[in-house]
Amino acid sequence: MEKNYYVCTGCGLLCDDIEVESEKNIVNKVYTACRVGVAHMKEARRNEANFLVDNKPVDEATAIKEAASILKNAKNPLIFGLGTSINETQKAAIELAKKINATLDDTSSFCLGPLAEALIQDKLKTCTLDDVRNKADVIIYWGTDPSDSHPRQLSKYSYFPRGTEKQRGWEEERTAIAIDVRKSHTAKICGNYFFQIPPKGDAEFIDALIAGLSGKLPKTSYNYPPKKLLELANILKGAKFGVIFVGRGLIYSLENLEPLFKLMKILNEKANFHLIPMVGNCNTMGFNENLFAETGYVNSVKFENGTVKHGPEYSIVESLKAKSVDAALIIGSDPLLILPRSIAKNMLEIPVISMDHCETLTSKHSKVYINTAISGVEAGGSAIRMDGVKVSFEPAIETNHPSEEVILKKIMEAL
Amino acid sequence: MTNAMELYQMLPKTNCKKCGKTSCMAFAVALMSHELTPEDCPPLKEESKYRESYEKMSELFKPTEGVTETGLIVHEDLCFGCGNCVVACPPNVANDPHGVGSGNAPTNANKLVLAVEDGIVKAQNLGECRRFGKNKILCYGCIVTCPVEAIEFV
């Protein structure tokens, strides 16, 4: 019997083997997905109003009109979010940003943006998750804890599954290494191959590792045991197909990506190594790619009468700090919750339109709130997985909530 | 939970051979490996003087709540459905190499020992588990791969 599999859009992994049992457009049971995915799929059980203005239910036309007038009256509106939106919505948002001369940004400006940019520009060697499953023998989790953030990463793609060239399983053919500041759940699985470093110690650890790979004595200011570092260097040198999963832990600790470039260069001289970013949201990678294709930048851009400006001053953090934006359209994100209070409070002073599938702190403080369909559960489309592979999906259930793409197009028409 | 000697103490110890085994001790060992059940001993079941022992033994072999016959417990509050155990479990890999063995959705669900349902791992088809039956071995496949110690054997 051919089974109907759905794609889970709960995290950047986009697992494509999820079975869903639903009745009357309510998801009852979800098979194979992790707890994050199940919660995401079952989120569709909601009975909030679709359109709110000043927290009062209104009809669609009123909400769209209100949203359009906010954007029309703004000199420099901010469009932010889109990490959980499908490619089609992201492209529509870019069009909208062009039309209203908006500042456009997403969470990657304070997450893995620099890394995504380097990968899109082919500055780092990468591979797909399927390659990892089929070939990888040395797997490094650096500054990331997929066991908690992407629960099925180890079981579906990296450490545990058997692949075409790795038939004998994880005990014999794969080595998992965790480098982190604390003993995470992933580090526990890595056992003896867990290398604990102090916070902000990554750059020095990379230098010491490079020394170890070149046959020199690895030294660090925090006196990391050289014997253990040399042991790590030897494992890496012997890798036939190595992969480094880089998380925010490493990116936050480095001032720029230079040490990582150096490490990847020497690793590829001695062995064969690839790098994959541990992207959190289901389509942040897609936003970076779509914006790059359109403008040549991955985030933090400002459109101005046909020209594009780019720089850290156009990121959400800096533009809110400098109070340079005078309205905000937030799509599928909750900046009031995720940004530091000193910056987020500036958002309370400007009119906000928020589009999300559930009530958030941002939506509660929004002038206009539109409850949209959940991409992947209630609306189909395509998204880019953390390794750059495009995944298309069909909705698992039907809904009366409007999709983000339709709303954006209606707002554009109303303008 | 108990050992063969304790079970032997509760048996009639008459070596009547009605169960098909050569002695009551052999019957106790068969009980331990789940090859036979207390009902397979006719005197124990029928004679009133053994009733107390029989009830006690039946109680012992009734799968207690939450514990499967192999003694496997899943702590549902800890499990978050990563599926490491599902993919690493040796019988799972042997019975469904292209499905769960390769990290994908199950294609042979009625032969799997572990499967994820609603984000929590469920134990099923215990006859396939390596800790079950006559030739059982102390397999640790699912325990060592769990990041949160949600699986336990008692």
Boltz contact constraints between the chains, C-beta under 6 A:
constraints:
  - contact:
      token1: [A, 17]
      token2: [B, 104]
      max_distance: 6.0
  - contact:
      token1: [A, 17]
      token2: [B, 105]
      max_distance: 6.0
  - contact:
      token1: [A, 29]
      token2: [B, 118]
      max_distance: 6.0
  - contact:
      token1: [A, 30]
      token2: [B, 118]
      max_distance: 6.0
  - contact:
      token1: [A, 31]
      token2: [B, 117]
      max_distance: 6.0
  - contact:
      token1: [A, 32]
      token2: [B, 105]
      max_distance: 6.0
  - contact:
      token1: [A, 32]
      token2: [B, 116]
      max_distance: 6.0
  - contact:
      token1: [A, 34]
      token2: [B, 81]
      max_distance: 6.0
  - contact:
      token1: [A, 34]
      token2: [B, 82]
      max_distance: 6.0
  - contact:
      token1: [A, 34]
      token2: [B, 119]
      max_distance: 6.0
  - contact:
      token1: [A, 35]
      token2: [B, 80]
      max_distance: 6.0
  - contact:
      token1: [A, 35]
      token2: [B, 81]
      max_distance: 6.0
  - contact:
      token1: [A, 35]
      token2: [B, 119]
      max_distance: 6.0
  - contact:
      token1: [A, 38]
      token2: [B, 118]
      max_distance: 6.0
  - contact:
      token1: [A, 38]
      token2: [B, 119]
      max_distance: 6.0
  - contact:
      token1: [A, 147]
      token2: [B, 147]
      max_distance: 6.0
  - contact:
      token1: [A, 151]
      token2: [B, 80]
      max_distance: 6.0
  - contact:
      token1: [A, 151]
      token2: [B, 82]
      max_distance: 6.0
  - contact:
      token1: [A, 152]
      token2: [B, 82]
      max_distance: 6.0
  - contact:
      token1: [A, 152]
      token2: [B, 83]
      max_distance: 6.0
  - contact:
      token1: [A, 154]
      token2: [B, 84]
      max_distance: 6.0
  - contact:
      token1: [A, 155]
      token2: [B, 82]
      max_distance: 6.0
  - contact:
      token1: [A, 155]
      token2: [B, 83]
      max_distance: 6.0
  - contact:
      token1: [A, 155]
      token2: [B, 84]
      max_distance: 6.0
  - contact:
      token1: [A, 155]
      token2: [B, 87]
      max_distance: 6.0
  - contact:
      token1: [A, 155]
      token2: [B, 103]
      max_distance: 6.0
  - contact:
      token1: [A, 156]
      token2: [B, 103]
      max_distance: 6.0
  - contact:
      token1: [A, 160]
      token2: [B, 84]
      max_distance: 6.0
  - contact:
      token1: [A, 160]
      token2: [B, 87]
      max_distance: 6.0
  - contact:
      token1: [A, 160]
      token2: [B, 88]
      max_distance: 6.0
  - contact:
      token1: [A, 161]
      token2: [B, 87]
      max_distance: 6.0
  - contact:
      token1: [A, 161]
      token2: [B, 102]
      max_distance: 6.0
  - contact:
      token1: [A, 161]
      token2: [B, 103]
      max_distance: 6.0
  - contact:
      token1: [A, 162]
      token2: [B, 101]
      max_distance: 6.0
  - contact:
      token1: [A, 162]
      token2: [B, 102]
      max_distance: 6.0
  - contact:
      token1: [A, 185]
      token2: [B, 147]
      max_distance: 6.0
  - contact:
      token1: [A, 188]
      token2: [B, 147]
      max_distance: 6.0
  - contact:
      token1: [A, 189]
      token2: [B, 147]
      max_distance: 6.0
